[in-house]
Amino acid sequence: MNLLVLGNGFDLLHGLPTTYKDFIDFTTLFRMSLEKNDISRLDYDSRMIDFILHLSLELSNELESLIKDNLWLIHLEKETIGEGWKDFEKEMSEVIQKLDAIRLECDAQFKSGQKVARVNEYLGTSLLDFWGDRCSFASMEPIKELRDILTHDLLRLTRCLEIYLDAFVNHLDTPKYVEKLQVLNIDKVLSFNYTNTYERLYGNSEVEYDYIHGKANIEHDIETCDLVLGIDEYLTGERKDQDNEYIEFKKFYQRIFKRTGCRYLTWLKQSQEERLNIYIFGHSLDVTDKDILRQLILARHAHTTIFYIHKSDLKNQIKNLVKVIGEDELIERAYGSHITIHFKKV
């Protein structure tokens, strides 16, 4: 079995604007267009500008309803947090964890008999867009209300991203950059991306796909959108299993609730008695996908080829792989007598 694993680097190599910064540029431009600003001469991706200027009324109205007063977008458009999706996840996680800390502190103060809970030490610039300079609460209701608003605004943000990807990115012309892929005889594709780039450029009717974080589809709506966009678990110990106050922001919950792909588990079972060739392309091997990557790389009869573009990419992939499978396992598989992990330049 030949299994291809794709990360966002695959789309970027094909010149597609799929970074977190690209998406924020899009929402910023669209908001400016709503305010009757002339965006045609601005120093942004000309393809993006043209797309916004020629939006249908129906799609424009939907985007406006998703972007208007969205607290996440208001916050993110102000913050300088890096260009990658992991930067976005880190920022969201920090906000949620601060809100969680405020919730626990307020609850403790109320239970101790105080009528007004004060949380000055927990407030900072990352919460100004959500609460302003508020530092005291007379009940838990404002905290619960903000949680519910942020939950709904994340759904709106995710649907906005889906429209951006399927109505815009998936229709951009791009050449086939990776001729090597056409001679690998790929049977299965496990994609961490939301886009259909491989499917439309290199795929055929016999290839099976598993979009582990969902697949962008313009035909969806805010309720049926199945894209997973959230944070990793940050709780430990008993709280991890007992405290689910902010569970809807967590990726594992979204995968279950939205029923995204897990076909790769069936593929692993099917390959137990045969050689499993795994080709990883455009993925940094970041620890956020540790569980899935570890299952693949350590699978029985697995032989893994990890493609990189620059030496700096290779360095980061090796560092991240240590976190995924451990130093001893990496040494044995990449440098020992029975090598099952290979690194290849694209």
MORABEL-V624477 format. One line per field, one symbol per residue. burial: + if it has 24 or more other C-alpha atoms within 12 Angstrom, else -. A space follows every 50 residues. Layout:
burial = ???
//
This chain:
burial = +++++++++++++--++++++++++++++++-+-----+----+--+++- +++-----++-+++-+++-++++++++------+++-+++++++++++++ -++++++---------+++--++--++-+++----++--+--+--++--+ ++++++++++++++++++++-+-----+--+----++++++++++++++- +++----+++++++++++--++--++++++++++----------++++++ ++-++--+-+++-+--++--+----++++++++++++++--+++-++++- +++++++++---++--++-++++++----+--++-----++++--+
//
